[in-house]
Amino acid sequence: MFEVFASTPEGMGLGDIGAYAARAEAMGFNGLQVPDAVHDGLLLSAMALNATEKLTVTTAVLVAFARSPMVTAIAAWDLQEMSKGRFEVGLGTQIQANIEKRYSARWDSPVPQLREYVQAMKAIFHSFQTGERLSFEGKHYTLTKLQPFFNPGPIEHPDIPILCGAVGPAMTTMVGRIADGMITHPTNTPPEYIREVCLPRLQAGFERADRSGDDFKLVLGPLTATGKDKQQVAVEWEKMRNLLGFLYSTPAYWPSLELFGWQEKGQQLLDMTRQGNWQKMPSIITDEMLSKFVPCGTYGEIAQIFHSRFGGLAHRITFPMPENSIDDEFCEVAVRQLQESITA
């Protein structure tokens, strides 16, 4: 079966996330992914966990390099203890310009830097749980001081999953080596891309680490156009056209375009951003492209569509919640069918 996690709007703040998480739990979602963009992902996670009893909450993705591994580890430890084991850390690098100019933080070599970040967090967790001396020394991070006064001590569920966002080949392979899971970018979710590009890179990482990968969490987060009727679906379809136009103006996301022979589309979109021609960008995204990247169907249809696309590729997917809670009953049926459909 699919584990089904609700996605969270980027702009949702602390005042709304608790009720939103409670809605997701009531609809039967297994978990909730919270962003770290407009608002702080760790604070959002705390509010979501405090408002629920069963829901797993994952940051997707927390901007790692803007925070010390110790800062993130302490927050994760507290959230895991508070929630009795319902928290997962999802980490990502962001892009160099944001790290240096938005956060005024250090950007070195992102793949080895994120690798050390994950390793450092695991070392911190081990010291928290066992009381053993903290001794992590790397090129990018050094953590060798943790007096007993600052150690929060052992908790009931110390094995906090660490998932990472990844796009490029080196990052994906690294994540397969050391992380507990990978969160795909929405532009990298066509099944052809998962089979031909993503899974072989992950397998290379599994082999380098001499691990089977059986317990690895591959999280697919496709952009989805769905609703209670065809009219609603059509509206969401056009929203996805706008969003893809924006996303594919970023060269880092072009590999999935290249797989399908649409390289020139990315360059056209990038040129439009440089010209400030934002309004015409959606016109570059054709219906053929949308069909390749965006599962589309009513709540009554979408589970089978997801199963046809993603069955056998991953055990966890993200799925949008309705904007209006009056449609929750329709979404609830789709969630239940998604959870039951993988072996159908």
ZATIDREN-380906 format. One line per 5 residues: their letters; for each residue z, x, y negated of N, C-alpha, C. Coordinates in steps of 0.2 Angstrom, whole numbers, plus 5000, padded with zeros to 4 digits. Atoms other than C-alpha are relative to their C-alpha. Example, Ala and Ser with C-alpha at 12.3 -4.5 7.8 and 13.67 -1.06 7.14 Angstrom:
<nodes>
as = 5000 5004 5006 5039 5062 5022 5000 5004 4994; 4999 4996 5006 5036 5068 5005 5003 4996 4995
</nodes>
This chain:
<nodes>
mfevf = 5000 5004 5006 5000 5000 5000 5000 5004 4994; 5000 4997 5006 4998 5005 4982 5007 4999 4997; 4995 5000 5004 5013 5009 4972 4997 4998 4993; 5004 5002 5006 5009 5000 4955 5005 5001 4995; 4996 4998 5006 5016 5007 4939 4997 4996 4994
astpe = 5003 5003 5006 5014 4997 4923 4999 5006 4995; 5001 4995 5006 5007 5007 4908 5003 4997 4994; 4997 5002 5006 5015 5006 4891 4996 5002 4994; 5004 4998 5006 5006 5005 4874 5003 5006 4996; 4998 4994 5003 5007 5021 4865 5004 4999 4994
gmglg = 4996 5001 5006 5014 5013 4849 5007 4996 5001; 4994 5004 4998 5028 5004 4858 5007 5004 4998; 4994 4996 5002 5045 5009 4850 5007 4998 5004; 4994 5001 4997 5063 5009 4855 5003 4993 5000; 4997 5007 5000 5067 4991 4850 4996 4996 5004
digay = 5004 5005 4996 5054 4984 4861 4999 5002 5008; 5002 4998 4993 5053 4995 4877 5005 4997 5005; 4995 5002 4995 5069 4988 4885 4997 4993 5003; 5002 5006 4998 5062 4970 4885 4993 5001 5004; 5006 4999 4996 5045 4977 4891 5001 5002 5007
aarae = 4999 4998 4994 5052 4986 4905 5003 4995 5005; 4997 5005 4996 5062 4971 4911 4995 4995 5002; 5006 5004 4998 5046 4961 4911 4996 5003 5006; 5003 4997 4994 5038 4974 4922 5004 4999 5006; 4996 5001 4994 5052 4973 4934 5000 4993 5003
amgfn = 5000 5007 4998 5052 4954 4934 4993 4998 5003; 5007 5001 4997 5033 4955 4938 4999 5003 5007; 5001 4996 4994 5036 4966 4953 4997 5007 5000; 5003 4993 5000 5029 4982 4947 5006 5005 5003; 4996 4995 4997 5036 4997 4956 5003 5005 4995
glqvp = 4998 4995 5005 5038 5008 4940 4997 4999 4994; 5003 5000 5007 5034 5011 4922 4999 5007 4998; 5001 4994 5003 5025 5025 4914 5001 4999 4992; 4999 5000 5008 5031 5029 4896 4996 5006 4997; 5003 4995 5003 5021 5039 4884 5005 5005 4996
davhd = 4996 4995 5005 5027 5054 4873 4995 5001 4995; 5006 4999 5005 5015 5052 4858 5003 4998 4993; 4998 5002 5006 5020 5041 4844 5008 5000 4999; 4993 5000 4999 5038 5039 4850 5003 5005 5005; 4997 4995 4995 5050 5051 4860 5000 4997 5007
gllls = 5001 5002 4994 5046 5049 4878 5007 5000 5004; 4993 5000 4997 5064 5053 4884 5004 4995 4997; 4996 5005 5003 5072 5041 4872 4997 4993 5003; 5003 5006 4997 5060 5027 4878 5002 4999 5007; 4998 5000 4993 5064 5032 4896 5007 4997 5001
amaln = 4992 5002 4999 5083 5030 4893 5000 4992 4999; 5000 5007 5002 5080 5012 4885 4997 4996 5006; 5004 5004 4995 5068 5007 4899 5005 5000 5006; 4996 4999 4994 5080 5013 4913 5007 4996 4999; 4994 5004 5002 5095 5005 4904 4999 4992 5001
atekl = 5002 5007 5000 5086 4988 4904 4998 4997 5007; 5002 5002 4994 5082 4988 4922 5004 5002 5006; 4995 4999 4994 5090 4989 4940 4996 5004 5005; 5003 4998 4994 5076 4994 4952 4994 5004 4998; 5006 4997 5003 5061 5001 4941 5001 5007 5000
tvtta = 5001 4993 5001 5056 5019 4942 4997 5001 4994; 5003 4998 5007 5052 5027 4925 4998 5007 5000; 5003 4994 5000 5040 5041 4923 4998 5002 4993; 5003 4999 5006 5036 5050 4907 4992 5003 5002; 5007 4999 4999 5017 5051 4906 4996 5001 4994
vlvaf = 4996 4994 4998 5016 5064 4900 5004 5002 4994; 4996 4996 5005 5030 5073 4891 4997 5006 4997; 5003 4994 5003 5024 5086 4879 5005 5006 5002; 4995 4995 4998 5032 5101 4888 5001 5006 4995; 4999 4994 5004 5028 5116 4876 5004 4998 4993
arspm = 4997 5001 5007 5036 5107 4861 5008 5000 5002; 4993 5000 4998 5053 5107 4871 5002 5006 5004; 4998 4995 4996 5063 5121 4879 5001 4997 5007; 4999 5002 4994 5064 5119 4898 5007 4997 5001; 4993 5002 5000 5083 5117 4896 5001 4994 4997
vtaia = 4999 5007 5003 5082 5103 4884 4997 4994 5004; 5003 5006 4996 5070 5093 4895 5005 4999 5007; 4996 5001 4994 5081 5097 4911 5006 4997 4999; 4994 5004 5001 5097 5091 4903 4999 4993 4999; 5002 5007 5001 5089 5075 4897 4998 4997 5007
awdlq = 5002 5003 4994 5081 5072 4914 5006 4999 5005; 4994 5000 4996 5098 5076 4923 5004 4994 4998; 4996 5006 5003 5107 5063 4912 4996 4993 5002; 5004 5006 4998 5093 5050 4915 5000 4998 5007; 5000 5001 4993 5093 5053 4933 5007 4997 5003
emskg = 4993 5002 4999 5112 5051 4934 5001 4993 4998; 4999 5007 5003 5112 5035 4923 4997 4995 5004; 5005 5005 4997 5098 5027 4933 5001 5000 5008; 4999 4999 4993 5105 5032 4950 4993 5001 5004; 5006 4997 4996 5089 5041 4955 4993 4997 4998
rfevg = 5007 5003 5002 5075 5031 4946 4996 5003 4995; 5004 4997 5006 5068 5044 4934 4996 5006 5003; 5005 4994 4999 5053 5056 4936 4998 5003 4994; 5002 4996 5006 5048 5069 4924 4992 5001 5001; 5007 4999 5000 5029 5069 4920 4999 5005 4994
lgtqi = 5001 4995 5005 5024 5085 4910 4993 5001 4999; 5006 4998 5002 5009 5090 4901 4999 5005 4994; 5001 4995 5005 5002 5103 4889 4998 4998 4993; 5003 5002 5007 4994 5093 4875 4994 5005 4999; 5006 4995 5002 4980 5103 4866 5003 5005 4995
qanie = 4997 4995 5004 4983 5119 4857 5001 4998 4992; 4999 5002 5007 4980 5112 4839 5006 4996 4999; 4994 5004 5001 4994 5099 4842 5006 5004 5001; 4994 4996 4999 5006 5111 4849 5002 5005 4995; 4999 4995 5006 5004 5124 4835 5001 4997 4994
krysa = 5000 5003 5007 5001 5113 4820 5004 4994 5000; 4996 5006 5000 5009 5097 4825 5008 5001 5001; 4993 4998 4997 5025 5104 4834 5002 5006 4997; 4998 4994 5002 5025 5121 4827 5003 5004 5005; 4997 4997 4994 5028 5127 4844 4995 5006 5003
rwdsp = 5004 4994 4997 5021 5142 4855 4995 4998 5005; 5006 5002 4995 5004 5140 4864 4998 5007 5003; 5002 4994 4997 5001 5155 4876 4994 4999 5005; 5005 5002 4995 4991 5153 4892 5003 4994 5004; 4997 5006 4998 4993 5135 4897 5002 4999 5007
vpqlr = 4999 5001 4993 4992 5136 4915 5006 5004 5003; 4994 4997 4999 5004 5150 4918 5007 4998 4997; 4995 5003 5004 5015 5143 4904 5003 4994 5003; 4998 5006 4997 5016 5126 4912 5003 5001 5007; 4997 4998 4993 5019 5134 4930 5007 5002 4999
eyvqa = 4993 4997 5001 5034 5144 4923 5005 4994 4998; 4996 5006 5003 5040 5128 4914 5003 4996 5006; 4998 5004 4994 5041 5118 4931 5005 5004 5004; 4995 4996 4996 5049 5133 4940 5006 5001 4996; 4993 4999 5004 5062 5135 4926 5004 4994 5001
mkaif = 4997 5006 4999 5066 5117 4927 5004 4999 5007; 4997 5000 4993 5069 5118 4946 5005 5005 5000; 4994 4995 4999 5080 5133 4944 5006 4997 4996; 4995 5003 5003 5090 5124 4931 5003 4994 5004; 4997 5005 4996 5092 5109 4942 5004 5003 5006
hsfqt = 4996 4997 4995 5098 5120 4956 5007 5003 4998; 4994 4998 5003 5111 5128 4945 5005 4994 4998; 4996 5006 5001 5117 5111 4939 5003 4997 5006; 4997 5003 4994 5119 5105 4957 5005 5004 5004; 4996 4996 4996 5126 5120 4965 5006 5004 4996
gerls = 4996 4996 5004 5135 5129 4951 4998 5008 5000; 5002 4993 4999 5126 5145 4956 4997 5003 4993; 5002 4997 5006 5121 5157 4942 4993 4999 4998; 5007 5001 5002 5105 5153 4932 4997 5007 4999; 5004 4994 5001 5093 5167 4933 4993 4999 5001
fegkh = 5007 5001 5000 5075 5163 4929 4997 5005 4994; 5003 4995 5005 5065 5177 4920 4992 5000 5002; 5008 5000 5000 5046 5175 4917 4997 5003 4994; 5004 4997 5006 5033 5180 4905 5001 4995 4994; 5000 5005 5005 5035 5164 4895 5007 4997 4998
ytltk = 4993 5003 5001 5053 5158 4898 5005 5004 5004; 4994 4996 4997 5069 5167 4901 5006 4996 4999; 4993 5004 5000 5085 5157 4906 5005 5003 5004; 4995 4997 4996 5099 5167 4911 5007 4999 4998; 4994 5001 5002 5114 5160 4903 5002 4992 5000
lqpff = 4998 5007 4999 5123 5144 4908 5007 5000 5002; 4993 5000 4999 5142 5144 4906 5002 4994 5003; 4997 5006 4997 5152 5132 4916 5001 4994 4995; 4999 5005 5005 5156 5123 4900 4994 4995 4999; 5006 5003 5002 5138 5118 4897 4996 4997 5007
npgpi = 5003 5002 4993 5134 5114 4916 5002 4993 5001; 4998 5007 4999 5134 5095 4918 5003 4998 5007; 4997 5001 4993 5138 5097 4937 4995 4996 5004; 5004 5003 4995 5131 5089 4952 5000 4993 4999; 5001 5007 5000 5124 5072 4954 4998 4997 5006
ehpdi = 5002 5003 4993 5120 5060 4968 4993 5001 5002; 5007 4999 4998 5101 5061 4967 4997 5006 4996; 5002 4994 5004 5097 5079 4961 4993 5002 5001; 5007 4998 4999 5079 5080 4968 4996 4996 4995; 5003 5004 5005 5071 5074 4952 4992 5002 5001
pilcg = 5007 4998 4999 5052 5073 4955 4997 5003 4993; 5004 4997 5006 5041 5084 4943 4993 4999 5001; 5008 5001 5000 5023 5078 4940 4997 5003 4994; 5003 4997 5006 5011 5086 4929 4993 4996 4999; 5007 5002 5002 4995 5080 4920 4996 5006 5001
avgpa = 5005 4994 4999 4980 5091 4924 4993 4997 4999; 5008 5001 5001 4961 5091 4919 4996 5005 5003; 5004 4994 4998 4954 5108 4922 5001 5003 5007; 4999 4998 4993 4952 5117 4939 5006 5004 5001; 4994 4995 4999 4965 5131 4936 5007 4996 5000
mttmv = 4994 5004 5001 4978 5118 4930 5001 4996 5006; 5000 5004 4995 4974 5106 4944 5002 5004 5007; 4998 4996 4994 4976 5119 4958 5007 5003 4999; 4993 4998 5001 4992 5126 4950 5005 4994 5001; 4996 5006 4999 4999 5108 4950 5001 4999 5008
griad = 4999 5001 4992 4995 5107 4969 5004 5005 5003; 4995 4995 4997 5005 5123 4972 5007 4998 4999; 4993 5000 5002 5021 5119 4963 5003 4993 4998; 4997 5006 5003 5023 5101 4957 5000 4995 5006; 4999 5005 4995 5028 5085 4966 4994 4995 4999
gmith = 5005 5005 5001 5013 5075 4959 4996 5002 4994; 5004 5000 5006 4999 5074 4947 4998 4994 4997; 5002 5006 5004 4995 5061 4934 4993 5002 4997; 5007 4999 5002 4976 5060 4931 4999 4997 4993; 5002 5002 5007 4968 5058 4914 4996 4994 5001
ptntp = 5005 5006 4999 4959 5041 4912 4993 5001 5001; 5007 4998 4999 4943 5050 4911 4998 5003 5006; 5001 4996 4993 4945 5058 4928 5001 4995 5006; 4998 5005 4995 4947 5042 4938 4995 4997 5004; 5005 5002 4996 4930 5038 4945 5001 5003 5007
peyir = 4999 4998 4993 4931 5039 4964 4996 5006 5002; 5004 4995 4998 4917 5051 4965 5003 5007 4997; 4996 4994 5003 4927 5063 4953 5006 5002 5004; 4994 4999 4996 4943 5061 4963 4998 5004 5007; 5001 4997 4994 4934 5065 4979 4996 5007 5000
evclp = 5004 4994 5000 4922 5079 4974 5003 5005 4995; 4997 4995 5005 4932 5088 4960 5007 5000 5001; 4993 5000 5000 4950 5083 4960 5004 5002 5007; 4997 4999 4994 4955 5083 4978 4999 5007 5003; 5001 4993 4998 4947 5100 4983 5004 5005 4996
rlqag = 4996 4996 5004 4956 5108 4968 5007 5000 5003; 4993 5000 4998 4973 5101 4974 5001 5003 5007; 5000 4997 4993 4969 5106 4992 5001 5007 5000; 4999 4992 5001 4967 5124 4986 5007 5002 4998; 4993 4999 5002 4984 5123 4978 5004 4999 5006
ferad = 4995 5001 4994 4992 5116 4994 4999 5006 5004; 5001 4994 4996 4984 5130 5004 5003 5006 4998; 4997 4994 5003 4990 5143 4992 5008 5000 5001; 4992 5001 5000 5008 5136 4993 5002 4999 5008; 4998 5002 4993 5007 5133 5012 5004 4994 5001
rsgdd = 4997 5007 5000 5011 5115 5010 4995 4995 5002; 5005 5005 4997 5003 5100 5018 4997 4995 4995; 5002 5005 5006 5002 5089 5002 5002 4993 5002; 4999 5007 4998 5008 5074 5012 5004 4996 4996; 4995 5004 5005 5022 5070 5000 4998 5001 4993
fklvl = 5002 4999 5006 5012 5074 4985 4998 4993 4997; 5002 5006 5004 5010 5060 4972 4994 5000 4996; 5006 5000 5005 4993 5058 4965 4999 4993 4997; 4999 5006 5004 4994 5045 4951 4993 4999 4997; 5007 5001 5003 4977 5037 4946 5002 4995 4994
gplta = 4998 5004 5005 4978 5029 4929 4993 4998 4996; 5006 5002 5003 4961 5021 4926 5000 4995 4994; 5001 5005 5005 4956 5012 4910 4998 4993 5004; 5002 5007 4996 4955 4993 4916 4999 4995 4995; 5002 5006 5004 4947 4978 4909 5002 4994 5004
tgkdk = 4998 5005 4996 4956 4963 4916 5004 4994 4996; 4997 5006 5004 4964 4946 4911 4999 4994 5004; 5000 5006 4996 4966 4928 4917 4994 4997 5001; 5007 5003 4999 4948 4923 4914 4995 5005 4997; 5005 4996 5002 4931 4930 4910 5000 5002 4993
qqvav = 5000 4999 5007 4933 4928 4892 5005 5006 4998; 4996 4995 5002 4948 4939 4891 4998 5007 5003; 5003 4993 4997 4940 4952 4903 4995 5003 4995; 5006 4998 5004 4925 4953 4891 5003 5003 4994; 4997 4997 5006 4937 4957 4876 5003 5007 5002
ewekm = 4997 4994 4998 4946 4970 4886 4994 5005 5001; 5006 4996 4999 4929 4977 4891 4998 5004 4994; 5002 4997 5007 4924 4980 4873 5006 5005 4997; 4995 4996 5002 4941 4988 4870 5000 5007 5003; 5001 4993 4997 4938 5001 4883 4994 5004 4998
rnllg = 5006 4996 5003 4921 5005 4876 5002 5004 4994; 4997 4997 5005 4930 5009 4860 5004 5006 5002; 4996 4995 4998 4943 5019 4868 4996 5006 5004; 5004 4995 4997 4931 5029 4879 4996 5004 4995; 5003 4997 5005 4921 5033 4864 5004 5005 4996
flyst = 4995 4995 5003 4936 5041 4856 5002 5006 5005; 4997 4995 4995 4942 5050 4872 4994 5005 5001; 5005 4995 4999 4925 5058 4875 4997 5004 4994; 5001 4996 5006 4924 5065 4858 5003 5007 5001; 4996 4994 4999 4936 5078 4865 4996 5004 5006
paywp = 5004 4996 4995 4926 5092 4874 5004 5001 5007; 4996 4999 4993 4941 5095 4887 4999 4994 5005; 5001 5006 4996 4936 5078 4894 4993 4999 5003; 5007 5001 4998 4918 5081 4897 4998 5002 5007; 5002 4999 4993 4918 5087 4915 4998 4994 5004
slelf = 5002 5006 4997 4918 5070 4921 4993 4997 4998; 5007 5002 5002 4903 5066 4910 4995 5004 5003; 5005 4995 4997 4894 5081 4917 4999 4998 5007; 5001 5002 4993 4897 5075 4935 4994 4995 5000; 5005 5005 4999 4886 5060 4931 4994 5001 4996
gwqek = 5006 4998 5004 4873 5069 4920 5000 4997 4993; 5000 5003 5007 4879 5062 4903 5003 5005 4995; 4997 4994 5004 4884 5079 4895 4998 4998 4992; 5002 5001 5007 4874 5074 4879 5004 4995 4996; 4996 5005 5003 4885 5059 4876 5006 5003 4997
gqqll = 4994 4997 5003 4900 5070 4873 4999 5004 4994; 5002 4996 5006 4891 5081 4861 4999 4995 4994; 5001 5005 5006 4885 5065 4851 5006 4998 4997; 4994 5002 5003 4902 5059 4850 5004 5005 4996; 4997 4995 5004 4909 5075 4844 4997 5001 4993
dmtrq = 5003 5000 5006 4896 5076 4831 5002 4995 4995; 4998 5006 5004 4901 5059 4825 5006 5001 4997; 4993 4999 5003 4919 5064 4823 5000 5005 4994; 5000 4995 5006 4914 5079 4812 4996 4997 4994; 5003 5003 5005 4903 5067 4802 5004 4994 4997
gnwqk = 4996 5006 5002 4917 5054 4800 4997 4993 5002; 5004 5006 4998 4905 5041 4809 5004 4997 5005; 4996 5003 4994 4919 5033 4819 4998 4993 5002; 5001 5007 4999 4913 5015 4818 4994 5000 5005; 5005 5001 4995 4897 5019 4828 5001 5004 5007
mpsii = 4998 4997 4993 4905 5029 4842 4999 4996 5006; 5000 5004 4994 4907 5015 4854 4993 4998 5002; 5007 5001 4998 4888 5012 4854 4997 5005 5004; 5002 4995 4996 4886 5028 4863 5002 4999 5007; 4997 5002 4993 4896 5021 4878 4996 4994 5003
tdeml = 5004 5005 4997 4883 5011 4888 5004 4996 5005; 4997 5004 4995 4887 4997 4900 5001 5004 5007; 5001 4996 4994 4882 5009 4914 5006 5005 5001; 4995 4995 5000 4895 5022 4909 5007 4996 5001; 4994 5004 4999 4909 5008 4907 5001 4998 5007
skfvp = 5000 5002 4993 4905 5002 4925 5003 5006 5004; 4998 4994 4996 4908 5020 4931 5007 5001 4999; 4994 4997 5002 4924 5023 4922 5005 4994 5000; 4995 5006 5001 4932 5005 4920 5000 4995 5005; 5000 5006 4996 4937 4993 4934 5000 4994 4996
cgtyg = 5001 5006 5004 4933 4976 4928 5000 4994 5004; 5000 5006 4996 4938 4959 4934 5006 4996 4998; 4994 5004 5001 4950 4944 4932 5006 5002 5004; 4995 4999 4996 4967 4945 4939 4999 4998 5007; 5001 5002 4993 4961 4936 4954 4995 5004 5004
eiaqi = 5005 4995 4997 4947 4949 4957 5002 5007 5000; 4999 4993 5002 4955 4965 4951 5003 5004 5006; 4997 4996 4994 4965 4970 4967 4995 5002 5005; 5005 4998 4996 4950 4970 4978 4996 5005 4997; 5004 4995 5004 4940 4980 4965 5004 5007 5001
fhsrf = 4996 4994 4999 4954 4993 4965 5000 5003 5007; 5000 4998 4993 4955 4993 4984 4993 5004 5001; 5007 4998 4998 4936 4996 4985 4999 5007 4997; 5001 4994 5004 4937 5010 4972 5005 5006 5003; 4995 4995 4999 4953 5019 4976 5004 5000 5007
gglah = 4997 5001 4993 4958 5014 4994 4999 5007 5003; 5001 4994 4997 4962 5030 5003 5000 5006 4996; 5000 4995 5004 4962 5041 4988 5007 5002 4997; 4994 4999 5003 4979 5039 4981 5005 4994 5002; 4995 5005 4999 4995 5029 4984 5004 4997 4994
ritfp = 4997 5002 5006 5000 5026 4966 4994 4999 4995; 5005 5001 5006 4990 5018 4952 5004 4997 4994; 4997 5003 5005 4994 5012 4935 4996 4994 4998; 5003 5007 5001 4990 4994 4929 5002 4997 4993; 4998 5003 5006 4990 4986 4912 5004 4994 5000
mpens = 4996 5006 5000 5003 4973 4908 4996 4995 4994; 5003 5005 5005 4997 4957 4898 5003 5001 4993; 4998 5000 5007 4998 4958 4879 5005 4994 4999; 4996 5006 5001 5005 4940 4880 5004 4998 5006; 4996 5001 4994 5019 4936 4891 4999 4994 5004
iddef = 5002 5006 4997 5012 4919 4895 4995 5001 5006; 5004 4998 4995 5000 4928 4906 5003 5004 5006; 4997 4996 4995 5013 4937 4916 4999 4997 5007; 5000 5003 4993 5012 4924 4931 4993 5002 5003; 5007 4998 4997 4993 4929 4933 5000 5007 5002
cevav = 4999 4993 4999 4997 4947 4932 5004 5002 5006; 4996 4999 4994 5011 4946 4945 4996 4999 5006; 5004 5001 4994 4999 4939 4958 4996 5006 5001; 5005 4994 4999 4987 4954 4955 5005 5006 5002; 4996 4995 4998 5002 4966 4956 5002 5000 5008
rqlqe = 4998 5001 4993 5007 4959 4973 4994 5001 5004; 5006 4998 4996 4989 4960 4979 4999 5007 5000; 5001 4992 5000 4988 4978 4974 5004 5003 5004; 4995 4997 4996 5004 4982 4983 4998 4999 5007; 5001 5002 4993 4997 4974 4999 4993 5002 5002
sita = 5008 5000 4998 4978 4978 4998 4998 5007 5003; 5003 4993 4999 4977 4997 5002 4998 5000 5008; 5002 5000 4993 4976 4993 5021 4996 4994 5002; 5004 5006 4999 4966 4977 5019 4993 5001 5002
</nodes>
